[in-house]
Amino acid sequence: MQELTGNILVAQSGGPTTVINASLAGVINEALNHECIEEIYGGLNGIEGILNENLIDLAAESQQTVRGLCYTPASALGTCRYKIKSDADYARFIDVCKAHNIRYFFYIGGNDSQDTANKIARFAENNDWEMRVVGIPKTIDNDLVLTDHCPGYGSVVKYLATTIRELALDHESMGNHDLVSIVEVMGRNAGWIAAGTTIAKRRNTFGDAPHIILLPEVAFNADYFIAQVEECLKNNKFCLVVASEGLADENGNYVAAASARDSFGHSQLGGVGEYLQNLVATRLAGVKARSCKLGHAQRAASHCSSATDVEEAFRCGQEAVKAAVAGESGVMVALVRGDADKYKAETTLVNLEDVANGVKHFPAEWINDDKVSISQQFNKYILPLLQGEVKVPFENGLPAYVRLQKNMVEKKLS
């Protein structure tokens, strides 16, 4: 297919990860290799910023800064959770693209972001604006369908499993069969993050932390949970519980959810740790219950990122540009795991229509019969994603992360 000559626009959306900027770096690096791409623009704060014509010149950033994106957490371009509400928004988006001759659009994000990219691709096609749209996967939740795993997942598990091991050593020195520690982790509708912490076990036994893992895929039962805690404390100095924020009861109701909702209609979650702490304190006399909510720290811990994760995120950005220049549109880059014993992941393209708003749940076959522990078969899946350490430069004893200069592109619309 004939190459399109014009400019590219890339933006980030949803919750950041430690490797989302590596995908951005991949887009920038690959874009410089194609003569048909004239300018490289970044949209500040996702779709919301683009609608306001807040674009920056990414080609003006130094190569040192672009390289530094690979070890810098958060969304360098800024992010949003804005839901396009009307055809007027889509028309405005296309107007911005026309004003700046945007012929290639790349959206780095999760489920909702891929849905937005899909709708933009269709709107552009239906309104005779020739532009190629490619999604780039991103989510620590690992719940995007049609990809073996998502950039960002390996790093969050590496950080959490490290933290669990450290907490276990602390608790072992303090507990006397009377300490219950609950760690609340992210994961709205899929338990991939919580399940991943099982890799912290030195031995795959009930006596090694985490002792209990609670997933959204398993309906929560308070009586069964307390019985499992009691059994654990009989044999161990402490009981360490990992709980997904999206833990729900048999009726599908979140155990802990605020009344507030975001623009996509998702309930604001948080509080599972405190709920379980209070439950243990109320039901088990003489037991000390503690809870820890790592919150945003788990998606910002670049000092504990996986080198494999960074490399794959970067490659997804590169492959997105290659695909668009080759004529692909309305697709997302996905990762495919090879069949060989030695881990290797290739990239492929999947239709945005098939990815948008889907949820990949944690497989039932990897949940043990006790419903609170993970099968050792899962280790083969997760271990390769944690491999390698990222070299982060330090200055005055602290990580020297980079920031974009953000040279603004002149606005052309009212």
Buried (B, 14 or more C-beta within 10 A) or exposed (E): EEBBEBBBBBBBBBBBBBBBBBBBBBBBBBBBEBEBBBBBBBBBBBBBBBBBBBBBBBBBBEEEBBEBBBBBBBBBBBBBBBBBEEEEBBEBBBBBBBEBBBBBBBBBBBBBBBBBBBBBBBBBBEEEBEBBBBBBBBBBBBBBBBBBBBBBBBBBBBBBBBBBBEBBEEBBEBBEBBBBBBBBBBBBBBBBBBBBBBBBBEEEEBEBBBBBBBBBBBBBEEEBBBEBBBBBBEEBBBBBBBBBBBBBEEEEEBBBBEEEEEEBEBBEBBBBBBBBBEBBBEBBEEBBBBBBBBEEEBBBBBBBBBBBBBBBBBBBBBBBBBBBBEEBBBBBBBBEBEEEEEBEBEBBBBEBBEBBEEEBBBBEEBBBEEBBBBBEEBBEBBEBBBEBEBEBEEEEEEEEBBEBEBEEBEEEEE
